[in-house]
Amino acid sequence: MKLFLSLLTFLILIQGCGEKNAFSRFNLSNQQELGLNSLQSSKLKSGKNVNGVVSVIYLNQIEPDRFKSGEVFYVFMYTKDKSLPLIFRLNGMLPSYSVKELKNENDFTYLTSVDTDWNRYFIVTFPKQGDKLNFKVSNGNFSSDVLKFEKDE
């Protein structure tokens, strides 16, 4: 009887661990899953002072057929002081294509389900780069950590 109970307990424990990943318990589309997997965040800081938080999704991995002409990033961020200038860099380069500010409800909101009034939303496009993409945001004297993205093969 002890063997049967031990075996039954062991089988129940193993069955509970059988899920493929954390997303299998949620109803997410493939694009939402890719967006959450690609999402990287960092604080905007200068020393120990923090001015905000920035989150970035590399859109070329989410919709490769739609974004072919350059490296495209969806950026949403909160900053305490909105008067400070924003500078986006990829591998040390400024965006030569465009930085477009979006409304809080936009075409990419579904990727994160974040559409608050206190955030700012941007599409930032750079020229094509190599396989390693180092994205950084500066906000006056405050800057983010380097957010590292890699292209899929």
N, C-alpha and C positions, 0 to 999 in steps of 0.2 A: 504494500500500500504506500509506503514512504517513497518507493521508486516511482510509482505512478504519479503521486503528487509533485515530486521533484521534476519529473519529465513534463507534466502539464504546466507547471510554473515556468520552466525554461522555455517551452514553446510559446507561451503567452508573451513573455518578454521579447523573444526573437521576432514574433509577429509585429509587435509594436514598433520595432526598429526598421521595418521593411519599407518605409516610405522612400521615394527616390531623392527628394530634396525638400527644402523648406517651402518652396512655391507650390508643391502639389496639394497643399491644404487650402489654397486660395484659388479663386477663379480669376486668373490673370491671362491676358492674351500673350502670345509669343513676344510681341513687341514690348509689352509692359515688363515681362520677365527680363528681356534683354536690356531695357532701360534701367531697371533696378540693379542688374548685375554691373552695368557700366557706370552707375552713379558714384561719384567721388565728391567728398566735401572737405572743407578746410575753414578754419577761422581766419579772419582778416585781423592780423595783429602787428603790433609794433612793440617789441620787448614783451612786457607782461600785460600791456593794454590791448584790449580787443575792441574792434569797431564793428564787427559783424561776422556773418557766416556766408560762405559761397558754396554752391553745389553745382556740379557740371556733369553733363551726359554727352558722350561722343556719339553724335547722330549717325555718322557713317556706318557704325556697327549695327545700328537699329534698322535703318532703311538704306542699304547700300545702292539700290537702284535709283533712289531719289537724290542722293547726295554724291555726285560723281565729280563735280567741278572743283572741289576743294575740301579742306578739312572743316567740318561744320560741328559746332558745339552749342548745346542748349544750356544756358547759364541762368540760374535763379539764385538770388542773394538778398540778404537783409543787411543793411548798414545803418548804424546809429546816426551818422552824419552824411546825409545825401548830397551835401554841397561839395564834398571832396571829389576830385576827378577820378574816373575809372580808367584803368589801363589793362588791357588783356594782351597777353603774350603767349606765343606758341614757339617753343624751342628758341626763346629769346627774341623772336620777331613780333612786330606789331601786326595786327590784321590789315592786310592790304586790300581785302575785298570789302567787308562790311561789318559793322556792329549795328544791329537793329534792335531797339527796345520794343518789347511786346506788352500787350495788356495781360492782366493776371489770368484771364481765361483766353487761352490761345491754342494753336494746333498741337502743342506738345504737352499740355497739361495732363493728358491721359497717361503719360509715361510715369508720372510721379504722384498724381492726385493732389498736387500742391497748387493752390490758386488763391493765395491770401493777398489782401490789399497791402500789407506791409512789406511784401517782397517786391523785388524788381526782376524782370525777366528779359533775357536777351538771346538773340541768335548771333553768334560770332563766327565769321567765315575767314579762314586763312587759305593761302595757296597750298597746293599739295606738298606734303612733307614725306620724310622717310617712315620707317616702321615704328619708331619710338617718338611719342608725342608728349612733350612736357609743357603743361598748361599752367599759367600763373596769372593771378589777378592782383593788381595794386589799386589801392584806394587812398590817395594822398600818401602819407607816410606808412600806412598799413599795407601789408601784403599777405597773400595766402602762401601755404606750403606749395611746393611743386606737385601738381596732380599728374600722375604718369599714366598714360594710355598707350596701349600697343595695338597695332592693327592685326586683324586675324589673317591667317594665311589662306 
